[in-house]
Each structure stands twice: as C-alpha cells, then as structure tokens.
Amino acid sequence: MSHKDIVSWTVMICGCCKIGQVDKAWGYFRAMTEQGISLDEVVLLCILSAVVQYGQLRHRLEVHGHLVTKFSKLNKATVTYLVNIHAKLRQMDYASRIANGEGENNVEAINALMMGHIRMDDIHGTLMVYQKMMYSGLEPNEKTIICVIRTISEVGSFRIGPQIHGYVVKKRFDMDDHLLSCLIDVYSVLGAPTQLCRKLFDQMLVRDVMLWTAMIWAYGGFA
C-alpha cells in the first residue's frame, strides 16, 4: 500500500494481536506512531489488551500514556476497561487512580474497582469503595449491590445486610434471581430469621443447587 491510513494500521495490529503475535503488533504500532498517524481508542485498546493478555506489561504504561495524552476525556467504556485491566493485574493503586479520576460518575468503573478488591479478598477495600461512592451521590446499580452483598458475609455483621436489602427495595431494583440468590445466601450465613430467607426464596422463579443449599443452611442453622 502506498498510503496506509488508520484503518489499515488497525487491521494489521489487531490481526496480529488476535493470533498472539504481540511483538509484531507492537512493531506495527511503533511504526504507526513514528509516521505520525493519529491514534484512536480502537487501536489503543486493542494493543493494550494484547500486551496485558500475553504478559508484555512493559508496554502497558506506554499505551496508557498515549490514551491519556491523546484524549482529554476518555469515554466511560474505555475508563472501565482500563480500571478492569489494572484490577485484574492486582495493581489496585493504578485502578483506584483511574476510577477516582477519569472514572468519576462512572458506575461501571467503580464496579470494576470493587470486583478487583473482591478478587484480592480485600473486604475492607470493597466496602470503602462502596461507601465513598454513596457519599459522592453516585447511584449504584444491580452489579454494585451484588458486589457489596458478596462481601457482607465476610464482615460478620448482620446490620449491613438489611441496610443493603432496604436500599434495593427503596430504589426498586429489579429483584432478579441472581440478586435474590445473593440476598438469601448472605442472610443464611449471617443468621437472619429463617422466615426472611424463605420469603425471598419463594420469590425465585429458578432455583439452582446453590440456592437450595443456602435455604437448607438457613433452616439447618436455626432448627
């Protein structure tokens, strides 16, 4: 090709990434930047995903730097992706910095940060992120609530469970099977009255083995 535009470079870079040829993709990426081709978020996220997936983390910060310098304001999907990548790498300082900066007013980015703390069994960190989110006035969604519920049983405080449940009812969240299952599980672990677990259980349309086990546990603990 006598003239290589952003589309042709992106096709080559993403194609190499898909088959694991990250070094070749990085070579194309460097050549592209040296020729002054204007980068877009598609190619940057493509190369970033590849260098993380295949363990070439030395390139990660360089790509992130391109994102930050190129775009004065990253879109929410990109910010969430960056938080998620850093969190999966257990680099929570970077993830927190992005979530608290570019991720302001981005519920999905906050959820990704919370999931990072959960993967590290950092119960305190998870609840701190949730508390900060609530103080900021940002409205949590169902994913946020599920993240919090998953940590409550580890805290060992019955007080927090009803608070979260009350919030779910107040905000009229869709009480789908996943959310109901999480509530039953945490109530059964924390020793809630059996009739409360049963009330939630009776709302379930689909009951898997984990849900039946949680209900049996609730009855067994207070027989």
Secondary structure, DSSP 8 states (H G I E B T S, - for coil): --S--HHHHHHHHHHHHHTT-HHHHHHHHHHHHHTT----HHHHHHHHHHHHHTT-GGGHHHHHHHHHHH-SS--HHHHHHHHHHHHHTT-HHHHHHHHHTTTTT-HHHHHHHHHHHHHTT-HHHHHHHHHHHHHHT----HHHHHHHHHHHHHHT-TTHHHHHHHHHHHTT----HHHHHHHHHHHHHHT--HHHHHHHHTT-SS--HHHHHHHHHHHHHT-
